[in-house]
Amino acid sequence: MDEQHTPYIQEALHHYKEGMGYFTEQMPEVAHKYHEFTEACFKEGSLSKKEKQLIALALSMNAQDEYCMIYHVKGCLDQGASREEILEAIAVTGAFGGGAALSQGVTLIEEAVSELSGDVVS
């Protein structure tokens, strides 16, 4: 990786973390409650952490939220999701959300999976 060129996905994750850091400084109680709530939602339960990340990825695709798509691709990979599992989540989201959701899956999500897993597909 070229040290002077930060890939888009890594840059977006960094930008999101910076924004959340600033928000936390300005609104510590709200940020704490938000993080506490989301941590509880993503705990292992009847659904695995991986399943919850795949659901979150699908929802973020349907909402057209790029930061959340990238964040939850990372979450899926961190929880051991395979490329095939992520592709199935993309397909289901495309079936529900139509072309707009699918277009995100075959572009941004694919780029994020490749960059974050180090498995670049040509």
C-alpha positions as CSV (number, residue, x, y, z in Angstrom):
1,M,0.0,0.0,0.0
2,D,1.3,3.4,-1.0
3,E,2.0,5.4,2.3
4,Q,0.9,8.6,0.6
5,H,-2.4,7.2,-0.6
6,T,-4.9,6.0,2.0
7,P,-7.5,3.7,0.4
8,Y,-11.0,5.1,0.4
9,I,-12.4,2.5,2.7
10,Q,-9.8,3.0,5.4
11,E,-10.1,6.8,5.0
12,A,-13.9,6.6,5.5
13,L,-13.5,4.4,8.6
14,H,-11.0,7.0,10.0
15,H,-13.3,9.9,9.1
16,Y,-16.2,8.2,10.9
17,K,-14.1,7.5,14.0
18,E,-13.0,11.2,14.1
19,G,-16.6,12.3,13.8
20,M,-17.7,10.0,16.6
21,G,-14.8,11.3,18.7
22,Y,-15.9,14.9,18.2
23,F,-19.5,14.0,18.9
24,T,-18.5,12.2,22.1
25,E,-16.5,15.2,23.3
26,Q,-19.5,17.5,22.6
27,M,-22.3,15.2,23.8
28,P,-20.7,12.7,26.2
29,E,-23.9,11.5,27.9
30,V,-25.7,10.9,24.6
31,A,-22.7,9.2,23.0
32,H,-22.3,7.0,26.1
33,K,-26.0,6.0,26.0
34,Y,-25.8,5.3,22.2
35,H,-22.7,3.2,22.5
36,E,-24.2,1.3,25.5
37,F,-27.4,0.6,23.5
38,T,-25.6,-0.6,20.4
39,E,-23.2,-2.8,22.4
40,A,-26.2,-4.4,24.0
41,C,-27.8,-4.9,20.6
42,F,-24.7,-6.6,19.0
43,K,-24.0,-8.9,21.9
44,E,-24.1,-12.7,21.3
45,G,-27.6,-13.9,21.9
46,S,-30.2,-16.0,20.0
47,L,-28.5,-14.5,17.0
48,S,-24.8,-14.7,16.7
49,K,-22.6,-11.6,16.5
50,K,-21.9,-12.5,12.8
51,E,-25.6,-12.8,12.0
52,K,-26.3,-9.4,13.6
53,Q,-23.5,-7.8,11.6
54,L,-24.9,-9.3,8.4
55,I,-28.4,-7.9,9.3
56,A,-26.8,-4.5,10.0
57,L,-25.0,-4.6,6.7
58,A,-28.2,-5.3,4.8
59,L,-30.1,-2.6,6.7
60,S,-27.3,-0.1,6.0
61,M,-27.4,-1.0,2.3
62,N,-31.2,-0.5,2.2
63,A,-30.8,2.9,3.9
64,Q,-28.0,3.9,1.5
65,D,-25.7,4.8,4.4
66,E,-22.1,4.5,3.1
67,Y,-20.4,4.9,6.5
68,C,-22.5,2.2,8.0
69,M,-22.0,-0.1,5.1
70,I,-18.3,0.1,5.4
71,Y,-18.4,-0.1,9.2
72,H,-20.6,-3.3,9.1
73,V,-18.5,-4.9,6.3
74,K,-15.7,-4.6,8.8
75,G,-17.9,-6.0,11.5
76,C,-18.9,-8.9,9.3
77,L,-15.3,-9.7,8.5
78,D,-14.2,-9.3,12.2
79,Q,-16.9,-11.8,13.2
80,G,-15.7,-14.3,10.6
81,A,-18.2,-13.8,7.8
82,S,-17.0,-15.1,4.5
83,R,-17.2,-13.3,1.2
84,E,-20.0,-15.7,0.2
85,E,-22.1,-14.9,3.3
86,I,-21.7,-11.2,2.6
87,L,-22.7,-11.8,-1.1
88,E,-25.8,-13.6,0.1
89,A,-26.7,-10.7,2.3
90,I,-26.2,-8.4,-0.7
91,A,-28.5,-10.6,-2.8
92,V,-31.2,-10.6,-0.2
93,T,-31.0,-6.9,0.3
94,G,-31.2,-6.4,-3.5
95,A,-34.3,-8.6,-3.6
96,F,-35.9,-6.4,-0.9
97,G,-34.4,-3.0,-1.8
98,G,-34.1,-3.3,-5.5
99,G,-31.4,-1.9,-7.8
100,A,-30.4,1.0,-5.5
101,A,-29.4,-1.5,-2.7
102,L,-27.8,-3.9,-5.1
103,S,-25.7,-1.2,-6.8
104,Q,-24.2,-0.5,-3.4
105,G,-23.5,-4.2,-2.8
106,V,-21.7,-4.7,-6.1
107,T,-19.6,-1.5,-5.8
108,L,-19.0,-0.1,-2.3
109,I,-19.5,-3.3,-0.4
110,E,-17.3,-5.3,-2.7
111,E,-14.6,-2.7,-2.5
112,A,-14.8,-2.7,1.3
113,V,-14.6,-6.5,1.5
114,S,-11.6,-6.6,-0.8
115,E,-9.8,-3.8,1.0
116,L,-10.5,-4.8,4.6
117,S,-9.8,-8.5,4.0
118,G,-6.8,-8.0,1.8
119,D,-8.4,-10.2,-0.8
120,V,-8.5,-8.1,-3.8
121,V,-10.6,-9.6,-6.6
122,S,-10.1,-8.5,-10.2
